[in-house]
Amino acid sequence: MTRLNPQTTPRHQLRAEKTARNKEAALNAFIGKKAEIDAMLTRLQALSDDHFNCHPDEAGWAMVGTLEHYASLLKRITDSAFGESEHAE
């Protein structure tokens, strides 16, 4: 996008350009954060597929506690994302 000269360009055009740059920056930031979340979800799914690196013979209450902790953190995220629990309207 070509930068406009603030001394020769009408204000409405300057505001429009600033708005367009801001919208583009917001879109780029959104896409970056979405990619970051997608990467975390992919890693988490792979860990889950591998039973959180826990062999069935090693499963015990400590691992249950770890998974309970993970589940509570994920529940906070899903409650927020879907407007559930204390995030419900």
JOHU-V204997 format. One record per residue. N is the residue number from 1. RES is the residue in one small letter. PSI is psi in whole degrees, 0 to 359 (999 if undefined). D_FIRST is the distance of its C-alpha to the first C-alpha in whole Angstrom. Layout:
BEGIN
n=(N:N)
res=(RES:RES)
psi=(PSI:PSI)
d_first=(D_FIRST:D_FIRST)
END
This chain:
BEGIN
n=(1:2:3:4:5:6:7:8:9:10:11:12:13:14:15:16:17:18:19:20:21:22:23:24:25:26:27:28:29:30:31:32:33:34:35:36:37:38:39:40:41:42:43:44:45:46:47:48:49:50:51:52:53:54:55:56:57:58:59:60:61:62:63:64:65:66:67:68:69:70:71:72:73:74:75:76:77:78:79:80:81:82:83:84:85:86:87:88:89)
res=(m:t:r:l:n:p:q:t:t:p:r:h:q:l:r:a:e:k:t:a:r:n:k:e:a:a:l:n:a:f:i:g:k:k:a:e:i:d:a:m:l:t:r:l:q:a:l:s:d:d:h:f:n:c:h:p:d:e:a:g:w:a:m:v:g:t:l:e:h:y:a:s:l:l:k:r:i:t:d:s:a:f:g:e:s:e:h:a:e)
psi=(131:134:137:151:117:342:336:355:134:149:321:326:321:316:319:319:317:318:317:317:319:317:318:318:319:318:316:319:318:312:321:315:322:317:321:316:316:319:318:318:321:315:317:319:319:319:319:317:332:20:38:40:31:117:141:326:343:356:127:187:330:317:324:317:319:314:326:320:312:315:321:323:317:325:321:319:311:322:317:314:326:7:39:172:229:350:358:148:999)
d_first=(0:4:6:9:13:15:18:17:15:17:17:16:13:12:14:12:9:11:12:9:8:12:13:11:13:16:15:15:18:20:20:21:24:25:25:27:29:30:31:33:35:35:37:39:40:41:43:45:46:47:49:48:49:53:56:58:61:59:58:59:59:56:54:54:53:50:49:50:48:45:46:46:42:41:42:41:37:38:40:37:35:37:38:42:45:44:40:42:41)
END
